[in-house]
Amino acid sequence: MLARRVVTALVLLAILLPAIFVFPPIAWGVLTLGFLAVGAWEWARLLPGRGGATGSGWPAVSMVLIAGALALVWRAQSQWPPMLVQAGCVLLLAFWALLAPRRLARHDARPGGGLLAAVLLFGCWLALYELRLLGPVPLLSSMAVIWVADIAAYFVGRALGRSKLAPSISPGKSWEGAIGGFFAVAVIGLLLAPAPQLQDALPALLVRGVGPVAAVATLVAIAALSIVGDLHESLLKREAGVKDSGWILPGHGGVLDRIDALIPTMPVALLIYQLLR
């Protein structure tokens, strides 16, 4: 199992890193659009269909692909109106910060169906593409905030975890792990912010724009939002009675299993760049 996870991770890195650093941004846009379309298919397949059977994923896939293709064509000709981008990011933030926790409290992540899945995944894809257009550092630093929080939460949770965060949804998560993730994001963000090579990174942008205290609060809030995305996907799987969202990534499950924390957080990162850069 571990060997398959490592091999899959290496293959993904071999595909994604050139798309970020070597090829033009359009390559990243096309590649990630494909990934997010697979995620839409997996999300829709976790929803109930007619008679309680698994729903069809193709309408959600079609919506993501069509919207993404139109966005790529538009973006190749001109920039998005900044107010339109910011409004879209605020609406996505409102869903994940206000509505998604209520869905978790009700133990029902299914309302909205495939249409909601397509909208949320398209919003994540658009943020990933726009961050890449800003440069590799804004894109990677935004994702790295989530990776740092997730890795720290995993190891701190394994070592110290006692108080369950959401036992009925994801029994493996603990408050101690979450706090460890918040601490790691705050400390690493502040330590790396002064580095000259990372002046376009998200932590450096926040420190310059709003000061170190507000920067830490924002990074912690982003890490907390990533947990909401993770729990939301876990609830979808629990309601569907499956362990993984899919099988396309050997050893890792589905695409949705790998990007659940990025879906709510990348639009927030883009909004921050829109407002502070």
Secondary structure in CASP SS format (residue, H / E / C, confidence):
PFRMAT SS
TARGET T0000
AUTHOR 0000-0000-0000
METHOD secondary structure of the structure
MODEL  1
M C 1.00
L H 1.00
A H 1.00
R H 1.00
R H 1.00
V H 1.00
V H 1.00
T H 1.00
A H 1.00
L H 1.00
V H 1.00
L H 1.00
L H 1.00
A H 1.00
I H 1.00
L H 1.00
L H 1.00
P H 1.00
A H 1.00
I H 1.00
F H 1.00
V C 1.00
F C 1.00
P C 1.00
P H 1.00
I H 1.00
A H 1.00
W H 1.00
G H 1.00
V H 1.00
L H 1.00
T H 1.00
L H 1.00
G H 1.00
F H 1.00
L H 1.00
A H 1.00
V H 1.00
G H 1.00
A H 1.00
W H 1.00
E H 1.00
W H 1.00
A H 1.00
R H 1.00
L C 1.00
L C 1.00
P E 1.00
G C 1.00
R H 1.00
G H 1.00
G H 1.00
A C 1.00
T E 1.00
G C 1.00
S C 1.00
G C 1.00
W H 1.00
P H 1.00
A H 1.00
V H 1.00
S H 1.00
M H 1.00
V H 1.00
L H 1.00
I H 1.00
A H 1.00
G H 1.00
A H 1.00
L H 1.00
A H 1.00
L H 1.00
V H 1.00
W H 1.00
R H 1.00
A H 1.00
Q H 1.00
S C 1.00
Q C 1.00
W C 1.00
P C 1.00
P H 1.00
M H 1.00
L H 1.00
V H 1.00
Q H 1.00
A H 1.00
G H 1.00
C H 1.00
V H 1.00
L H 1.00
L H 1.00
L H 1.00
A H 1.00
F H 1.00
W H 1.00
A H 1.00
L H 1.00
L H 1.00
A H 1.00
P H 1.00
R H 1.00
R H 1.00
L H 1.00
A H 1.00
R H 1.00
H C 1.00
D C 1.00
A C 1.00
R C 1.00
P C 1.00
G C 1.00
G H 1.00
G H 1.00
L H 1.00
L H 1.00
A H 1.00
A H 1.00
V H 1.00
L H 1.00
L H 1.00
F H 1.00
G H 1.00
C H 1.00
W H 1.00
L H 1.00
A H 1.00
L H 1.00
Y H 1.00
E H 1.00
L H 1.00
R H 1.00
L H 1.00
L H 1.00
G C 1.00
P H 1.00
V H 1.00
P H 1.00
L H 1.00
L H 1.00
S H 1.00
S H 1.00
M H 1.00
A H 1.00
V H 1.00
I H 1.00
W H 1.00
V H 1.00
A H 1.00
D H 1.00
I H 1.00
A H 1.00
A H 1.00
Y H 1.00
F H 1.00
V H 1.00
G H 1.00
R H 1.00
A H 1.00
L H 1.00
G C 1.00
R C 1.00
S C 1.00
K E 1.00
L E 1.00
A E 1.00
P C 1.00
S C 1.00
I C 1.00
S E 1.00
P E 1.00
G E 1.00
K E 1.00
S E 1.00
W H 1.00
E H 1.00
G H 1.00
A H 1.00
I H 1.00
G H 1.00
G H 1.00
F H 1.00
F H 1.00
A H 1.00
V H 1.00
A H 1.00
V H 1.00
I H 1.00
G H 1.00
L H 1.00
L H 1.00
L H 1.00
A C 1.00
P C 1.00
A C 1.00
P H 1.00
Q H 1.00
L H 1.00
Q C 1.00
D C 1.00
A C 1.00
L H 1.00
P H 1.00
A H 1.00
L H 1.00
L H 1.00
V H 1.00
R H 1.00
G H 1.00
V H 1.00
G C 1.00
P H 1.00
V H 1.00
A H 1.00
A H 1.00
V H 1.00
A H 1.00
T H 1.00
L H 1.00
V H 1.00
A H 1.00
I H 1.00
A H 1.00
A H 1.00
L H 1.00
S H 1.00
I H 1.00
V H 1.00
G H 1.00
D H 1.00
L H 1.00
H H 1.00
E H 1.00
S H 1.00
L H 1.00
L H 1.00
K H 1.00
R H 1.00
E H 1.00
A H 1.00
G C 1.00
V C 1.00
K C 1.00
D C 1.00
S C 1.00
G C 1.00
W C 1.00
I C 1.00
L E 1.00
P C 1.00
G C 1.00
H C 1.00
G E 1.00
G C 1.00
V H 1.00
L H 1.00
D H 1.00
R H 1.00
I H 1.00
D C 1.00
A C 1.00
L H 1.00
I H 1.00
P H 1.00
T H 1.00
M H 1.00
P H 1.00
V H 1.00
A H 1.00
L H 1.00
L H 1.00
I H 1.00
Y H 1.00
Q H 1.00
L H 1.00
L H 1.00
R C 1.00
END
